[in-house]
Amino acid sequence: MKRNTTTSLITVICGFYLLTLLRPGLQENLFLINKAFLSDGIVHGVGVGEWYRILTVALVHGGLMHLGFNMYALLVLGNPLEAAFGRVRFITIFMVSLTTGSLASLLLNPVNQPSVGASGALFGLFGAFAVAGKRIGADVRSIYVIIGINFAISFLIPNVDWHAHLGGLVGGALTAWILLQVAKRR
């Protein structure tokens, strides 16, 4: 059985989380947690030049519930998007969304406010789903409702980085739109 990219992403992210649980000393000493989360420390002060954190932030989660919700969203959104766009275009949407979410977080959050999780990339998948919904055969109106509910949750739960959500949403929607335009021209 061939593993799809969505399942591979879920496996890597969950594996990283499991590693932090099984090897707690690793969290403080190596790359994990304190080296993977996103903070403007990569721009100013400690950790300058650690731009890899723009991507590694997706590996770090603030608990099992945070991880569970994000991986469920990745499963539900990733499979149909990967089927519609193909493996390479899907991973492009995911990575661009992750990057734009991280950059929005860095630019708009207060100094030294850390951020963790893959939700910037996941909001990018929401954006891609909204743009490509008809092609996938989805009810686009329901996607807008889900995006609205998730944004509302961003403001109701403390310490949720809505800047990353917004950046990812815009990045994913724009990337999906560009990919669809390129496909139309072929």
Secondary structure, DSSP 8 states (H G I E B T S, - for coil): ----HHHHHHHHHHHHHHHHHH-HHHHHHSSSGGGTSB-GGGTSSTTTT-TTHHHHGGG--SSHHHHHHHHHHHHHHHHHHHHHH-HHHHHHHHHHHHHHHHHHHHHHS-TT--B-SSHHHHHHHHHHHHHHHHHHT--HHHHHHHHHHHHHHHHHSTT--HHHHHHHHHHHHHHHHHHHHHHHH-
